[in-house]
Structure formats: structure tokens, C-alpha cells
Amino acid sequence: MPSVGLGLWKIDKSLTADVVINAAEIGYRHFDCACDYGNEVEVGNGLQRVLQAGAVCRDDLWITSKLWNTYHRAEHVRPATEQTLRDLQLDYLDLYLIHFPISLRFVPFEDRYPPEWFFDPSAESPRLELDPVPIQDTWRAMEGLVRDGLVKNIGVCNFGTSLLRDLLSYAEIRPAVLQVESHPYLTQDKLLRFCREENIAVTAFSPLGAQSYFSLNMAQESESVLEQEAIKEIAAHHGRTPAQVVLRWGVQRGTAIVPKSSRPERLRENIALFDFELGNDEMTAISALNRNRRFNDPGDFCEAAFNTFMPIYE
Ligand SMILES: NC(=O)c1ccc[n+]([C@@H]2O[C@H](COP(=O)([O-])OP(=O)(O)OC[C@H]3O[C@@H](n4cnc5c(N)ncnc54)[C@H](OP(=O)(O)O)[C@@H]3O)[C@@H](O)[C@H]2O)c1
């Protein structure tokens, strides 16, 4: 898995195909998609144009997508994967992840796609509706996708060590990747160490920290990792931007990272990480910024945005 991928959450549909094409020209080969991002058709159009142009072939690409919460029942896993493959115009995914350890009531594809969080958005007081499915059932169906050649690797997002340990107790095909939030304010050292020992690769989402959450009112401007003096000093020392320092720290500690941007200059900036190295002291100073601040927490945002208390980490 290439260590830098393009995150596609919140990239506007109208821009998505061009961003994908632009990113591929710049050198991105790893694309982090999801049914829930609502732009897989547009990602597919972009990828198709990249492949038709001929400079990049399918084997050069690493395409990740994610199983949405409403499709955890075994019988829905394959139709959900097939919908994603049709939208992305691909024969297979390199990686398919369970998006959250939250299983919501099924919404038929023809009623609404992607279904998002509410079961019935037109209800008087819309809420999330759970349909508890053992993760083991979902995982068995995910394993079937590998055996049938629809996906090459499977994994999970937003799991902690307890859920992972349970998953490993029955997995016939082990999770190849764990994708979790991680940045200097949420270093997740024990989780990363556990994954290293279990040979599970880790992808850090929201690798820039608060940046993604300002517009959603899920972070204060004062929480910007990029404004930290320590980061700015290290950036000045290397002649790099604060974002590059934070992203380089992510790569150098052994995680893959999937920064999102729709801006060509930032796409370039966010992948130009391989011609400088942070010293041990600098790595330590950045890790010391940790304050266990999770910006993407269903225990907070599901109540604030979806009228339903849905903690998963406590
Ligand atoms: N599995 C999960 O549950 C989960 C959850 C969240 C995210 N993800 C994945 O992880 C990806 C990345 O996370 P994210 O989108 O939340 O956050 P992010 O990539 O850390 O940050 C994106 C934000 O930072 C800005 N930005 C990008 N490059 C910058 C730079 N060089 N300098 C300053 N600002 C910059 C972007 O604005 P502009 O676009 O305007 O440049 C955007 O507002 C997502 O797109 C998604 O693929 C997965």
C-alpha cells in the first residue's frame, strides 16, 4: 500500500473527477474512497480517464473503499461491494474496510444511496436505528469477497485493541489494515504498537488533525496542530510547511496517511515528503504534543448531528 494516499471525504462531487486526475498526474497512486463519501461515481470517472490516458495501469493503483454501516448483515455485504465496484468502474478493490463498528438498520439501495446515518431522514425526529449484527457475521462475508476475487485485502476502521483481538480470534483471513484517526494530538501509541506486533498495517486518517473539522464545528481554530510553535519551528528548520512536517511525522512513524485536499498546490505539497527526514528529537517533540484529542468521535458527533448517542470508544 503506498504510504501516501488521497483522502476523498468531503471532496465536492463537481470537483472529484478532476481532483483524482490531477492527483494521479502529481503521483498519487493510492485513493481512499468510501460509499459514504457520496462521490464514488465521480472518483470512478476520474480513475477511468486516468487509466484511458495510458500512463498508469490498474496494477499501479491502490484503491480502498469502505463498507457502510447499513450493510453489515452478511447478505448485504456483497451487493454493497458490487455497487461500489460499479460506481468506481473497477473489477476489484485493493482494500475493503468495515467503516465503523456500528451496524445500522438496512436501507434498500433503491430507496437511498448512499444511505448516510439517519434511517428515515423525513421522520419528524430522525434518528439512527441500530440493527445489531455480530462483527463476526460481517467479517465472514468480507472473507467471501476475498475468496471470490472482488477485493484483495480486507480490514477495519475505528476499531480499538479489544475489538481487534476478538476479530483475530476467529478471522480466517486476517485484517490487513486498520484505519484510525491519528495525528500529533492523537498519537495512538499503544494501538500502533499492538498493530505492529500483530502485523496489521495502520492508515492514519485526518492526518492533519483539526483541519478537517473546523467547517463541521467539530474543532476550534485554536486546536490547529499546524499552528503549534514546535511544528512551525521544525518546519522553518527544514524549509517545509507545517503540514509537510506533520505528514512526514505520520509516514516516518510507520503509518500510511491519506490527506485530503481539492487544491492542486496542496495535493503537490502533501506528497512531497520523501526528500527530507525528521531527526529523533524532532519526532519525539512532535509526539509529545499528544493530548488524546479525537476529532472524529461518534460518541460526540452522532448526538450533535444525528440526535442519537452512539459512543464506541468508551
Ligand atoms: N475511516 C474513517 O472513519 C475516516 C474518517 C475521516 C477521514 N477518513 C479518510 O481520511 C481522509 C483524510 O482525513 P480528513 O479529510 O478528515 O482530514 P485531513 O486530510 O487531515 O485534512 C483535510 C483538511 O485540511 C486541509 N488541507 C489539506 N492539505 C493542507 C495543507 N497542506 N495545508 C493546510 N491545510 C490543508 C483541507 O482543505 P482543502 O481541501 O481546502 O485543501 C481540509 O480542510 C479523508 O478524506 C478520508 O478519506 C476516514
The ligand as an SDF file (V2000), in Angstrom:
LIG
                    3D

 48 52  0  0  0  0  0  0  0  0999 V2000
  -12.3390    5.6860    8.1690 N   0  0  0  0  0  0  0  0  0  0  0  0
  -12.8940    6.7530    8.6780 C   0  0  0  0  0  0  0  0  0  0  0  0
  -13.7940    6.6880    9.5370 O   0  0  0  0  0  0  0  0  0  0  0  0
  -12.4220    8.1130    8.2100 C   0  0  0  0  0  0  0  0  0  0  0  0
  -12.8080    9.2740    8.9090 C   0  0  0  0  0  0  0  0  0  0  0  0
  -12.3090   10.5050    8.4660 C   0  0  0  0  0  0  0  0  0  0  0  0
  -11.4940   10.5630    7.3690 C   0  0  0  0  0  0  0  0  0  0  0  0
  -11.1610    9.4120    6.6760 N   0  0  0  0  0  0  0  0  0  0  0  0
  -10.3100    9.4530    5.4710 C   0  0  0  0  0  0  0  0  0  0  0  0
   -9.1370   10.1970    5.7510 O   0  0  0  0  0  0  0  0  0  0  0  0
   -9.0190   11.2620    4.8020 C   0  0  0  0  0  0  0  0  0  0  0  0
   -8.2700   12.4340    5.4050 C   0  0  0  0  0  0  0  0  0  0  0  0
   -8.9030   12.8980    6.5560 O   0  0  0  0  0  0  0  0  0  0  0  0
   -9.6610   14.2870    6.5940 P   0  0  0  0  0  0  0  0  0  0  0  0
  -10.1630   14.6280    5.2360 O   0  0  0  0  0  0  0  0  0  0  0  0
  -10.6350   14.2110    7.7060 O   0  0  0  0  0  0  0  0  0  0  0  0
   -8.5330   15.2780    7.0940 O   0  0  0  0  0  0  0  0  0  0  0  0
   -7.1000   15.8020    6.6090 P   0  0  0  0  0  0  0  0  0  0  0  0
   -6.7170   15.1710    5.3350 O   0  0  0  0  0  0  0  0  0  0  0  0
   -6.2200   15.6670    7.7820 O   0  0  0  0  0  0  0  0  0  0  0  0
   -7.3620   17.3500    6.4240 O   0  0  0  0  0  0  0  0  0  0  0  0
   -8.1060   17.8530    5.3680 C   0  0  0  0  0  0  0  0  0  0  0  0
   -8.3030   19.3450    5.6050 C   0  0  0  0  0  0  0  0  0  0  0  0
   -7.0420   20.0070    5.6310 O   0  0  0  0  0  0  0  0  0  0  0  0
   -6.9370   20.9460    4.5560 C   0  0  0  0  0  0  0  0  0  0  0  0
   -5.5890   20.7640    3.9960 N   0  0  0  0  0  0  0  0  0  0  0  0
   -5.1640   19.8060    3.1540 C   0  0  0  0  0  0  0  0  0  0  0  0
   -3.8560   19.9420    2.8770 N   0  0  0  0  0  0  0  0  0  0  0  0
   -3.4300   21.0350    3.5730 C   0  0  0  0  0  0  0  0  0  0  0  0
   -2.1850   21.6880    3.6850 C   0  0  0  0  0  0  0  0  0  0  0  0
   -1.1070   21.2440    3.0320 N   0  0  0  0  0  0  0  0  0  0  0  0
   -2.1000   22.7770    4.4860 N   0  0  0  0  0  0  0  0  0  0  0  0
   -3.1860   23.2140    5.1660 C   0  0  0  0  0  0  0  0  0  0  0  0
   -4.3990   22.6370    5.0800 N   0  0  0  0  0  0  0  0  0  0  0  0
   -4.5270   21.5580    4.2970 C   0  0  0  0  0  0  0  0  0  0  0  0
   -8.0460   20.5760    3.5960 C   0  0  0  0  0  0  0  0  0  0  0  0
   -8.5430   21.7270    2.9280 O   0  0  0  0  0  0  0  0  0  0  0  0
   -8.5480   21.8720    1.3040 P   0  0  0  0  0  0  0  0  0  0  0  0
   -9.2920   20.7040    0.7280 O   0  0  0  0  0  0  0  0  0  0  0  0
   -9.2340   23.1660    1.1090 O   0  0  0  0  0  0  0  0  0  0  0  0
   -7.1200   21.8900    0.9030 O   0  0  0  0  0  0  0  0  0  0  0  0
   -9.1050   20.0060    4.5210 C   0  0  0  0  0  0  0  0  0  0  0  0
   -9.8460   21.0350    5.1310 O   0  0  0  0  0  0  0  0  0  0  0  0
  -10.4640   11.5480    4.4300 C   0  0  0  0  0  0  0  0  0  0  0  0
  -10.5820   12.3340    3.2690 O   0  0  0  0  0  0  0  0  0  0  0  0
  -10.9740   10.1380    4.2940 C   0  0  0  0  0  0  0  0  0  0  0  0
  -10.5440    9.5650    3.0660 O   0  0  0  0  0  0  0  0  0  0  0  0
  -11.5950    8.1950    7.1090 C   0  0  0  0  0  0  0  0  0  0  0  0
  1  2  1  0
  2  3  2  0
  2  4  1  0
  4  5  1  0
  4 48  2  0
  5  6  2  0
  6  7  1  0
  7  8  2  0
  8  9  1  0
  8 48  1  0
  9 10  1  0
  9 46  1  0
 10 11  1  0
 11 12  1  0
 11 44  1  0
 12 13  1  0
 13 14  1  0
 14 15  2  0
 14 16  1  0
 14 17  1  0
 17 18  1  0
 18 19  2  0
 18 20  1  0
 18 21  1  0
 21 22  1  0
 22 23  1  0
 23 24  1  0
 23 42  1  0
 24 25  1  0
 25 26  1  0
 25 36  1  0
 26 27  1  0
 26 35  1  0
 27 28  2  0
 28 29  1  0
 29 30  1  0
 29 35  2  0
 30 31  1  0
 30 32  2  0
 32 33  1  0
 33 34  2  0
 34 35  1  0
 36 37  1  0
 36 42  1  0
 37 38  1  0
 38 39  2  0
 38 40  1  0
 38 41  1  0
 42 43  1  0
 44 45  1  0
 44 46  1  0
 46 47  1  0
M  CHG  2   8   1  16  -1
M  END
$$$$
